[in-house]
Amino acid sequence: MFEVLPITPAIRQLISANTEVESLETHARQAGMRTLFENGCLAVEQGLTTFEELIRVLGMPHGK
C-alpha cells in the first residue's frame, strides 16, 4: 500500500502560498487522493489483509 500526492500546478501553488495542511488535504482529496488508511480499508474489503493488521501497522487515523 502507498499514499501518493501528485504535485499538480494547483497543489504547487497551494504549497508555495504556505497553505494550511487542512486546506491542502481538502484540495488533494477533492482531486481524488486517498489516504494510506483508506487504501488499507480497500485492501481489507478485498480480503488482502485484515483490519487488525491495518490497525497494527498504521494505527487509527487522526480525527477518527
N, C-alpha and C positions, 0 to 999 in steps of 0.2 A: 504494500500500500504506500501511497505517497500523496503529498499535497503540493500543488504547483500553482503559482500565481504568474501567469504570463504578463509581462510588462507591456501593456498597450500604451498608445500615446496618452489616453485619458488617465491611466494609472500613473504613468511617468509624471504627468502634470500634477496630480494629487500628491505624489511623493515629493516633488520639487517644492510644492507650496507648504510643506510640513503639515499636511492634513492630519487630523487626529486619527488614530488607529481605527476607532469605531466607524468613522466615515469611510475610510479606505476599505475596511472589511465589507461594509454595506455595498459600496460600489462594486467590489470584486464579486460578491455573491449575486448581485443583480446581473452581472456579466456571465454568471454560470459557474463560478468557482465553488467547489465543495471542500469542506474541511477534511482533515485526515480522519476525524472521528466519524463523519458522515460516510466517507468511503469505507471505513471499517464496518459500519452498520450495514452497508450494502453487501459486504463480504459475509457478514453473519446471515443475512437473508438468503444469500446464495449457497449457504452451507460450507463456505470455505474456511470458516473459523467459528469460534463460539463467542458469545457475549462476554463470558468470563475472561477469555483470553484478550479480548479487546480492552476490557477494563484493566486487566493486569498490565498490559503494555502501555496503554495511553492514559489510564485514569479517566475520571469523569471530566467532560469539558467544562470550562469556566462558565459560570452563569446558568448551569443546568441543575 
